[in-house]
Amino acid sequence: MNSGYHELENVQMVKAQGRRVRELTDLIRAVDAAEDEFIVFETPYGQRIVVDRQAAADRAEMILRRYGVPADRSADLKTKSRG
């Protein structure tokens, strides 16, 4: 799933799906609204990170369980992102 991206860490995302990301809720809204086959994230340096949307969704629960993460986002971000 992270083929080609395993060296990336602590990378700031400035765009998701072509939308400017100023805060975490912007990122969540862009990902939640995505309908394309791939989700494209962009860094301040012009790097693009491309994720297969369906593959990520299919693996999300397994990844959360594996690393002991209770949810994909905190409760406050669940309500803000739906607005």
N, C-alpha and C positions, 0 to 999 in steps of 0.2 A: 504494500500500500504506500510506503514511503520511498518507493524506488526513485533514486536520484536525489532525494531530499534528506537523507539520514545525517548529513553534516550540518544541517541548518538547526540553529537554536538561538533563542533570544532575538528573533527577527520581528521587527515592527511591520505591520500591515497598514498600508496607506489607502489601498483600494481593495474592494471585493466586488466581483461582478461589474467592474467599471464604476462603481459608486465610491465616493470618497469616504474613508473611515476616520472619524474624529474621536469616537469613543466606542467602547465595547458594544453598546446597543446598536450602533450603525453596522458593525460587523455581523452581529446576530441577525439583524433584519435582512441584510443582504443574503446571508446563507439560507435563512428560513424561506425567503421569497424565490430562491433560485429554482428554475425549472429546466435549465439546460442540462445536457449530459455531464458537463464539467463545471466546477466552480473554480474561478480564477482569482487568485490573490496576488497583489502587487506590493513590492517593498519600495522604500524611498529610493533605492538604487536601480530601479527598473527591472529587478528580477521578478519573474512570474512563477508562482507555485500553482500547479494545476491538479485538482483533485477530482476523481470520478465521484460524482454526487451519490449515485446509487450504491456503489461499493462502500463508501464512507457510512452511509445510513445503515447498510446491512451489517456492518461490523461495529457500530457504535456501542451497542449493549455489551458485546464481548470485551471490547477495550475497556469500558468502564468497570466491568467486573474484574478483569485481569489486574487492573491497577488500583482496585479498591476505591474508586471514585463513585460517590453515591448518586450523582446526577450530572447531566451535561452542562448545567448552569445553575447558579443559585436562584432561589425563589424570587428575589427582587428583579433579576434579569428575565425571568419567565414572564412576569407581568408587563414589564417595560417593553419587551420585544414584540409583544402582540398588539401594541397600540398603533 
